[in-house]
Amino acid sequence: MAFFKRILFFGFFTLISVTGFSQDSKNSEEENQANKIFNEGNSFLKKNQYTEAIAQYESAIATYGKAARYYYNLAVAQRRLNEFEKAISSLKKAVEVEPAFSQSYNLLGKSYEQVGKTADAIAIYQKGIETVPNEQDNYISIGRAYIAAKKYNDAVKNLKKAIELQPKDPFAYYYLGIAHSENSNQDEAVVTFKKGTEVDPKNDELFLRLGISYNELGKFELAAESIGKSIELKKGSANRKGANYYELGRSLKGLGKYTEAKAAFKNAKADAAWSRNADYQLDLLKNK
């Protein structure tokens, strides 16, 4: 469904941490020099000077090419410039030189997804799981990729493993709930999204998805309550809340509160992405 595609990756662009390294007498002279250059690259990256950061990371690699973190941060900078194919090459090298550096698999998989190579993404996430089996992020990412591939049972299995490893991660509940919802299992989706809101009671997307599942089950009162909470939590004006107001309109329409439903759909129209859908609903309610 179009709505699912619009919000599936709400956590996709989370901030990638950048760490520095100090000089160490146990390292070779080349590695210590490379670490110095690498840290200079990190300084540029933190200031959003991506071209300068890339130059420093490439210099660090030329000085000492055996550290996955150099290639990883190089890929971070390349991705910020939307150079995803270059990032893929950098991350392949990171995996090659240091297989246990688990972040490389995750970012490589995301880079594959962003160029439409879902099967390659799934394969690299799986390799990451096999290499570092207790790394939760790869289970979340492969679960999300399986959802995109409509392999919902595989998604559920991996996302449940992610929750087993880290029961307090709202992203795992979010994607597990979507897997259930897309697999037409709205009852399980409700249970999952509710748990997610308990883990992260300020997460507007989880409340929105909970409300959508309630709408699909015809539980409009509960849906309106949950979606109202999502609107309250979501930052910004109505032009950023089209999905929220649209789903609230559906709930109110289901409750027979047509005047309030019309108001919700009119609010949804402020978001250009939802204007057409909102107009359709308003047309249906014209004589109500």
ZAGU-116997 format. One record per residue (C-alpha): residue number from 1; residue in three letters; x, y, z. Coordinates in Angstrom, 2 decimals, always signed. Layout:
N
+-----+------+---------+---------+---------+
| seq | type |       x |       y |       z |
+-----+------+---------+---------+---------+
| NUM |  ALA |       X |       Y |       Z |
...
+-----+------+---------+---------+---------+
END
This chain:
288
+-----+------+---------+---------+---------+
| seq | type |       x |       y |       z |
+-----+------+---------+---------+---------+
|   1 |  MET |   +0.00 |   +0.00 |   +0.00 |
|   2 |  ALA |   +1.18 |   +3.54 |   -0.69 |
|   3 |  PHE |   +0.93 |   +4.61 |   +2.94 |
|   4 |  PHE |   +3.11 |   +1.71 |   +4.05 |
|   5 |  LYS |   +5.80 |   +2.72 |   +1.56 |
|   6 |  ARG |   +5.76 |   +6.30 |   +2.80 |
|   7 |  ILE |   +6.50 |   +5.51 |   +6.46 |
|   8 |  LEU |   +8.29 |   +2.17 |   +6.41 |
|   9 |  PHE |  +11.75 |   +3.66 |   +6.75 |
|  10 |  PHE |  +11.07 |   +6.19 |   +9.49 |
|  11 |  GLY |  +14.29 |   +5.14 |  +11.21 |
|  12 |  PHE |  +16.30 |   +4.57 |   +8.12 |
|  13 |  PHE |  +18.37 |   +7.73 |   +8.32 |
|  14 |  THR |  +19.26 |   +7.61 |  +11.98 |
|  15 |  LEU |  +22.46 |   +9.41 |  +12.94 |
|  16 |  ILE |  +25.55 |   +7.28 |  +12.45 |
|  17 |  SER |  +28.02 |   +7.77 |  +15.24 |
|  18 |  VAL |  +31.55 |   +8.76 |  +14.39 |
|  19 |  THR |  +34.31 |   +7.80 |  +16.78 |
|  20 |  GLY |  +37.90 |   +8.91 |  +16.96 |
|  21 |  PHE |  +41.02 |   +7.05 |  +17.95 |
|  22 |  SER |  +43.95 |   +8.19 |  +20.05 |
|  23 |  GLN |  +47.57 |   +7.37 |  +19.54 |
|  24 |  ASP |  +48.66 |   +4.03 |  +20.98 |
|  25 |  SER |  +52.22 |   +2.89 |  +21.57 |
|  26 |  LYS |  +51.15 |   -0.65 |  +20.62 |
|  27 |  ASN |  +50.28 |   +0.47 |  +17.10 |
|  28 |  SER |  +52.71 |   +0.77 |  +14.24 |
|  29 |  GLU |  +53.92 |   +4.22 |  +13.25 |
|  30 |  GLU |  +51.79 |   +4.00 |  +10.09 |
|  31 |  GLU |  +48.62 |   +3.18 |  +12.04 |
|  32 |  ASN |  +49.16 |   +6.01 |  +14.52 |
|  33 |  GLN |  +49.68 |   +8.44 |  +11.66 |
|  34 |  ALA |  +46.58 |   +7.09 |   +9.91 |
|  35 |  ASN |  +44.53 |   +7.48 |  +13.09 |
|  36 |  LYS |  +45.56 |  +11.13 |  +13.28 |
|  37 |  ILE |  +44.42 |  +11.72 |   +9.70 |
|  38 |  PHE |  +41.25 |   +9.72 |  +10.37 |
|  39 |  ASN |  +40.38 |  +11.97 |  +13.32 |
|  40 |  GLU |  +40.88 |  +15.02 |  +11.13 |
|  41 |  GLY |  +38.40 |  +13.47 |   +8.72 |
|  42 |  ASN |  +35.94 |  +13.02 |  +11.57 |
|  43 |  SER |  +36.24 |  +16.71 |  +12.42 |
|  44 |  PHE |  +35.29 |  +17.62 |   +8.86 |
|  45 |  LEU |  +32.42 |  +15.11 |   +8.90 |
|  46 |  LYS |  +30.96 |  +16.58 |  +12.09 |
|  47 |  LYS |  +30.99 |  +20.00 |  +10.41 |
|  48 |  ASN |  +29.19 |  +18.57 |   +7.34 |
|  49 |  GLN |  +32.26 |  +19.17 |   +5.18 |
|  50 |  TYR |  +31.94 |  +15.87 |   +3.37 |
|  51 |  THR |  +34.35 |  +16.41 |   +0.48 |
|  52 |  GLU |  +37.12 |  +17.39 |   +2.91 |
|  53 |  ALA |  +36.26 |  +14.42 |   +5.15 |
|  54 |  ILE |  +36.50 |  +12.03 |   +2.20 |
|  55 |  ALA |  +39.94 |  +13.36 |   +1.29 |
|  56 |  GLN |  +41.19 |  +12.73 |   +4.83 |
|  57 |  TYR |  +39.70 |   +9.24 |   +5.05 |
|  58 |  GLU |  +41.26 |   +8.31 |   +1.71 |
|  59 |  SER |  +44.59 |   +9.62 |   +2.98 |
|  60 |  ALA |  +44.23 |   +7.53 |   +6.16 |
|  61 |  ILE |  +43.51 |   +4.44 |   +4.06 |
|  62 |  ALA |  +46.54 |   +5.12 |   +1.86 |
|  63 |  THR |  +48.67 |   +5.32 |   +5.01 |
|  64 |  TYR |  +47.23 |   +2.23 |   +6.70 |
|  65 |  GLY |  +44.59 |   +0.26 |   +4.84 |
|  66 |  LYS |  +43.72 |   -2.41 |   +7.38 |
|  67 |  ALA |  +41.14 |   -0.64 |   +9.57 |
|  68 |  ALA |  +37.46 |   -1.12 |   +8.78 |
|  69 |  ARG |  +36.53 |   +2.11 |  +10.56 |
|  70 |  TYR |  +38.37 |   +4.15 |   +7.91 |
|  71 |  TYR |  +36.33 |   +2.62 |   +5.10 |
|  72 |  TYR |  +33.15 |   +2.80 |   +7.17 |
|  73 |  ASN |  +33.43 |   +6.53 |   +7.88 |
|  74 |  LEU |  +34.45 |   +7.10 |   +4.26 |
|  75 |  ALA |  +31.18 |   +5.45 |   +3.27 |
|  76 |  VAL |  +29.26 |   +7.61 |   +5.76 |
|  77 |  ALA |  +30.61 |  +10.74 |   +4.07 |
|  78 |  GLN |  +29.94 |   +9.33 |   +0.60 |
|  79 |  ARG |  +26.35 |   +8.52 |   +1.55 |
|  80 |  ARG |  +25.83 |  +12.08 |   +2.79 |
|  81 |  LEU |  +26.69 |  +13.15 |   -0.77 |
|  82 |  ASN |  +24.28 |  +10.50 |   -2.16 |
|  83 |  GLU |  +27.24 |   +8.59 |   -3.63 |
|  84 |  PHE |  +25.75 |   +5.22 |   -2.76 |
|  85 |  GLU |  +27.67 |   +3.12 |   -5.28 |
|  86 |  LYS |  +30.96 |   +4.53 |   -3.95 |
|  87 |  ALA |  +29.77 |   +3.84 |   -0.41 |
|  88 |  ILE |  +29.02 |   +0.24 |   -1.38 |
|  89 |  SER |  +32.59 |   -0.20 |   -2.65 |
|  90 |  SER |  +34.02 |   +1.30 |   +0.54 |
|  91 |  LEU |  +31.88 |   -0.91 |   +2.77 |
|  92 |  LYS |  +32.77 |   -4.05 |   +0.82 |
|  93 |  LYS |  +36.39 |   -3.24 |   +1.59 |
|  94 |  ALA |  +35.53 |   -2.68 |   +5.27 |
|  95 |  VAL |  +33.98 |   -6.14 |   +5.45 |
|  96 |  GLU |  +37.00 |   -7.62 |   +3.70 |
|  97 |  VAL |  +39.68 |   -6.12 |   +5.96 |
|  98 |  GLU |  +37.84 |   -6.58 |   +9.27 |
|  99 |  PRO |  +34.94 |   -9.09 |   +9.15 |
| 100 |  ALA |  +34.07 |   -8.65 |  +12.84 |
| 101 |  PHE |  +33.33 |   -4.92 |  +12.46 |
| 102 |  SER |  +29.58 |   -5.43 |  +12.54 |
| 103 |  GLN |  +28.45 |   -1.92 |  +11.58 |
| 104 |  SER |  +29.83 |   -2.40 |   +8.08 |
| 105 |  TYR |  +27.30 |   -5.09 |   +7.22 |
| 106 |  ASN |  +24.40 |   -2.94 |   +8.35 |
| 107 |  LEU |  +25.42 |   +0.17 |   +6.46 |
| 108 |  LEU |  +26.30 |   -1.87 |   +3.38 |
| 109 |  GLY |  +22.86 |   -3.46 |   +3.43 |
| 110 |  LYS |  +21.18 |   -0.05 |   +3.75 |
| 111 |  SER |  +23.24 |   +1.25 |   +0.85 |
| 112 |  TYR |  +22.13 |   -1.69 |   -1.29 |
| 113 |  GLU |  +18.51 |   -0.96 |   -0.38 |
| 114 |  GLN |  +18.88 |   +2.66 |   -1.37 |
| 115 |  VAL |  +19.94 |   +1.68 |   -4.88 |
| 116 |  GLY |  +17.10 |   -0.85 |   -5.12 |
| 117 |  LYS |  +19.12 |   -4.01 |   -4.55 |
| 118 |  THR |  +16.97 |   -5.63 |   -1.87 |
| 119 |  ALA |  +18.21 |   -9.18 |   -2.51 |
| 120 |  ASP |  +21.83 |   -8.05 |   -2.11 |
| 121 |  ALA |  +20.87 |   -6.21 |   +1.08 |
| 122 |  ILE |  +19.27 |   -9.33 |   +2.55 |
| 123 |  ALA |  +22.34 |  -11.39 |   +1.65 |
| 124 |  ILE |  +24.75 |   -8.99 |   +3.37 |
| 125 |  TYR |  +22.55 |   -8.64 |   +6.46 |
| 126 |  GLN |  +22.50 |  -12.44 |   +6.67 |
| 127 |  LYS |  +26.27 |  -12.55 |   +6.36 |
| 128 |  GLY |  +26.50 |  -10.01 |   +9.16 |
| 129 |  ILE |  +24.24 |  -12.14 |  +11.35 |
| 130 |  GLU |  +26.34 |  -15.22 |  +10.69 |
| 131 |  THR |  +29.58 |  -13.34 |  +11.40 |
| 132 |  VAL |  +28.40 |  -11.39 |  +14.47 |
| 133 |  PRO |  +25.28 |  -13.29 |  +15.64 |
| 134 |  ASN |  +24.46 |  -11.10 |  +18.64 |
| 135 |  GLU |  +24.37 |   -7.79 |  +16.75 |
| 136 |  GLN |  +20.75 |   -6.63 |  +17.01 |
| 137 |  ASP |  +20.82 |   -4.01 |  +14.24 |
| 138 |  ASN |  +21.32 |   -6.58 |  +11.49 |
| 139 |  TYR |  +18.20 |   -8.48 |  +12.61 |
| 140 |  ILE |  +16.15 |   -5.27 |  +12.45 |
| 141 |  SER |  +17.54 |   -4.36 |   +9.04 |
| 142 |  ILE |  +17.02 |   -7.80 |   +7.51 |
| 143 |  GLY |  +13.52 |   -7.80 |   +8.93 |
| 144 |  ARG |  +12.80 |   -4.48 |   +7.25 |
| 145 |  ALA |  +14.27 |   -5.75 |   +3.97 |
| 146 |  TYR |  +12.16 |   -8.91 |   +4.14 |
| 147 |  ILE |   +9.06 |   -6.70 |   +4.56 |
| 148 |  ALA |  +10.02 |   -4.80 |   +1.41 |
| 149 |  ALA |  +10.40 |   -8.18 |   -0.35 |
| 150 |  LYS |   +6.97 |   -9.26 |   +1.04 |
| 151 |  LYS |   +8.54 |  -12.17 |   +2.90 |
| 152 |  TYR |   +6.63 |  -11.47 |   +6.07 |
| 153 |  ASN |   +7.26 |  -14.72 |   +7.96 |
| 154 |  ASP |  +11.02 |  -14.27 |   +7.53 |
| 155 |  ALA |  +10.64 |  -10.68 |   +8.70 |
| 156 |  VAL |   +8.74 |  -11.74 |  +11.82 |
| 157 |  LYS |  +11.35 |  -14.35 |  +12.74 |
| 158 |  ASN |  +14.25 |  -11.93 |  +12.53 |
| 159 |  LEU |  +12.48 |   -9.04 |  +14.23 |
| 160 |  LYS |  +11.49 |  -11.26 |  +17.15 |
| 161 |  LYS |  +15.18 |  -12.16 |  +17.49 |
| 162 |  ALA |  +16.03 |   -8.45 |  +17.55 |
| 163 |  ILE |  +13.57 |   -7.94 |  +20.41 |
| 164 |  GLU |  +15.02 |  -10.93 |  +22.23 |
| 165 |  LEU |  +18.45 |   -9.30 |  +22.02 |
| 166 |  GLN |  +17.22 |   -5.81 |  +22.93 |
| 167 |  PRO |  +13.67 |   -5.66 |  +24.36 |
| 168 |  LYS |  +13.73 |   -1.86 |  +24.65 |
| 169 |  ASP |  +14.29 |   -0.94 |  +21.01 |
| 170 |  PRO |  +11.19 |   +0.78 |  +19.54 |
| 171 |  PHE |  +12.38 |   +0.23 |  +15.95 |
| 172 |  ALA |  +12.10 |   -3.54 |  +16.38 |
| 173 |  TYR |   +8.49 |   -3.27 |  +17.56 |
| 174 |  TYR |   +7.68 |   -0.82 |  +14.78 |
| 175 |  TYR |   +8.89 |   -3.10 |  +12.00 |
| 176 |  LEU |   +7.53 |   -6.26 |  +13.63 |
| 177 |  GLY |   +4.14 |   -4.58 |  +13.84 |
| 178 |  ILE |   +4.33 |   -3.63 |  +10.18 |
| 179 |  ALA |   +5.28 |   -7.21 |   +9.25 |
| 180 |  HIS |   +2.16 |   -8.49 |  +11.05 |
| 181 |  SER |   -0.01 |   -5.75 |   +9.56 |
| 182 |  GLU |   +1.18 |   -6.32 |   +5.98 |
| 183 |  ASN |   +0.62 |  -10.04 |   +6.54 |
| 184 |  SER |   -3.05 |   -9.28 |   +7.37 |
| 185 |  ASN |   -2.55 |  -10.14 |  +11.04 |
| 186 |  GLN |   -3.88 |   -6.96 |  +12.60 |
| 187 |  ASP |   -4.49 |   -8.51 |  +16.03 |
| 188 |  GLU |   -0.79 |   -9.32 |  +16.38 |
| 189 |  ALA |   +0.07 |   -5.92 |  +14.94 |
| 190 |  VAL |   -1.98 |   -4.25 |  +17.70 |
| 191 |  VAL |   -0.23 |   -6.27 |  +20.41 |
| 192 |  THR |   +3.16 |   -5.38 |  +18.95 |
| 193 |  PHE |   +2.51 |   -1.67 |  +18.42 |
| 194 |  LYS |   +1.02 |   -1.38 |  +21.92 |
| 195 |  LYS |   +4.18 |   -2.90 |  +23.37 |
| 196 |  GLY |   +6.20 |   -0.46 |  +21.30 |
| 197 |  THR |   +4.32 |   +2.51 |  +22.73 |
| 198 |  GLU |   +5.04 |   +1.20 |  +26.23 |
| 199 |  VAL |   +8.74 |   +1.00 |  +25.39 |
| 200 |  ASP |   +8.74 |   +4.47 |  +23.78 |
| 201 |  PRO |   +5.67 |   +6.45 |  +24.91 |
| 202 |  LYS |   +6.75 |   +9.52 |  +22.94 |
| 203 |  ASN |   +7.01 |   +7.82 |  +19.55 |
| 204 |  ASP |   +4.29 |   +9.32 |  +17.33 |
| 205 |  GLU |   +4.81 |   +6.75 |  +14.53 |
| 206 |  LEU |   +4.07 |   +3.83 |  +16.85 |
| 207 |  PHE |   +0.83 |   +5.45 |  +18.01 |
| 208 |  LEU |   -0.11 |   +6.17 |  +14.41 |
| 209 |  ARG |   +0.49 |   +2.59 |  +13.32 |
| 210 |  LEU |   -1.43 |   +1.30 |  +16.33 |
| 211 |  GLY |   -4.34 |   +3.50 |  +15.30 |
| 212 |  ILE |   -4.20 |   +2.26 |  +11.71 |
| 213 |  SER |   -4.41 |   -1.35 |  +12.87 |
| 214 |  TYR |   -7.37 |   -0.48 |  +15.09 |
| 215 |  ASN |   -9.03 |   +1.15 |  +12.07 |
| 216 |  GLU |   -8.47 |   -2.00 |  +10.03 |
| 217 |  LEU |  -10.15 |   -4.02 |  +12.82 |
| 218 |  GLY |  -13.09 |   -1.60 |  +12.98 |
| 219 |  LYS |  -12.19 |   -0.51 |  +16.52 |
| 220 |  PHE |  -12.68 |   +3.15 |  +15.72 |
| 221 |  GLU |  -12.85 |   +4.53 |  +19.25 |
| 222 |  LEU |   -9.48 |   +3.02 |  +20.15 |
| 223 |  ALA |   -8.12 |   +4.11 |  +16.77 |
| 224 |  ALA |   -9.16 |   +7.73 |  +17.30 |
| 225 |  GLU |   -7.59 |   +7.74 |  +20.75 |
| 226 |  SER |   -4.28 |   +6.37 |  +19.50 |
| 227 |  ILE |   -4.13 |   +8.59 |  +16.42 |
| 228 |  GLY |   -5.03 |  +11.63 |  +18.49 |
| 229 |  LYS |   -2.01 |  +10.81 |  +20.64 |
| 230 |  SER |   +0.16 |  +10.58 |  +17.52 |
| 231 |  ILE |   -0.97 |  +14.04 |  +16.41 |
| 232 |  GLU |   -0.22 |  +15.43 |  +19.85 |
| 233 |  LEU |   +3.29 |  +13.93 |  +19.82 |
| 234 |  LYS |   +4.27 |  +14.69 |  +16.23 |
| 235 |  LYS |   +6.21 |  +17.90 |  +15.85 |
| 236 |  GLY |   +5.30 |  +20.53 |  +13.31 |
| 237 |  SER |   +2.11 |  +21.94 |  +11.84 |
| 238 |  ALA |   -0.70 |  +20.20 |   +9.96 |
| 239 |  ASN |   +1.26 |  +20.18 |   +6.70 |
| 240 |  ARG |   +3.50 |  +17.50 |   +8.24 |
| 241 |  LYS |   +0.65 |  +15.44 |   +9.69 |
| 242 |  GLY |   -1.38 |  +14.43 |   +6.66 |
| 243 |  ALA |   -1.26 |  +10.71 |   +7.40 |
| 244 |  ASN |   -2.25 |  +11.29 |  +11.02 |
| 245 |  TYR |   -5.26 |  +13.48 |  +10.22 |
| 246 |  TYR |   -6.32 |  +11.23 |   +7.35 |
| 247 |  GLU |   -6.42 |   +8.19 |   +9.62 |
| 248 |  LEU |   -8.17 |  +10.20 |  +12.32 |
| 249 |  GLY |  -10.77 |  +11.10 |   +9.71 |
| 250 |  ARG |  -11.26 |   +7.41 |   +8.95 |
| 251 |  SER |  -11.79 |   +6.69 |  +12.66 |
| 252 |  LEU |  -14.31 |   +9.50 |  +13.11 |
| 253 |  LYS |  -16.13 |   +8.51 |   +9.93 |
| 254 |  GLY |  -16.37 |   +4.96 |  +11.28 |
| 255 |  LEU |  -17.89 |   +6.35 |  +14.48 |
| 256 |  GLY |  -20.46 |   +8.33 |  +12.50 |
| 257 |  LYS |  -18.96 |  +11.65 |  +13.64 |
| 258 |  TYR |  -19.11 |  +13.14 |  +10.18 |
| 259 |  THR |  -18.60 |  +16.81 |  +11.05 |
| 260 |  GLU |  -15.45 |  +15.97 |  +13.01 |
| 261 |  ALA |  -14.31 |  +13.59 |  +10.26 |
| 262 |  LYS |  -14.63 |  +16.36 |   +7.68 |
| 263 |  ALA |  -12.52 |  +18.65 |   +9.87 |
| 264 |  ALA |   -9.84 |  +15.96 |  +10.12 |
| 265 |  PHE |   -9.77 |  +15.39 |   +6.37 |
| 266 |  LYS |   -9.54 |  +19.16 |   +5.80 |
| 267 |  ASN |   -6.50 |  +19.21 |   +8.09 |
| 268 |  ALA |   -5.04 |  +16.30 |   +6.11 |
| 269 |  LYS |   -5.30 |  +18.43 |   +2.96 |
| 270 |  ALA |   -2.67 |  +20.80 |   +4.37 |
| 271 |  ASP |   -0.15 |  +18.05 |   +3.64 |
| 272 |  ALA |   +0.26 |  +17.99 |   -0.15 |
| 273 |  ALA |   +0.99 |  +14.25 |   -0.14 |
| 274 |  TRP |   -2.45 |  +13.55 |   +1.36 |
| 275 |  SER |   -4.53 |  +16.25 |   -0.34 |
| 276 |  ARG |   -5.94 |  +14.00 |   -3.07 |
| 277 |  ASN |   -6.92 |  +11.22 |   -0.65 |
| 278 |  ALA |   -8.49 |  +13.74 |   +1.69 |
| 279 |  ASP |  -10.51 |  +15.29 |   -1.15 |
| 280 |  TYR |  -11.82 |  +11.85 |   -2.07 |
| 281 |  GLN |  -13.02 |  +11.26 |   +1.50 |
| 282 |  LEU |  -14.56 |  +14.72 |   +1.71 |
| 283 |  ASP |  -16.45 |  +14.05 |   -1.51 |
| 284 |  LEU |  -17.86 |  +10.85 |   +0.01 |
| 285 |  LEU |  -18.99 |  +12.82 |   +3.07 |
| 286 |  LYS |  -20.47 |  +15.72 |   +1.07 |
| 287 |  ASN |  -24.06 |  +14.84 |   +1.96 |
| 288 |  LYS |  -23.38 |  +13.70 |   +5.53 |
+-----+------+---------+---------+---------+
END
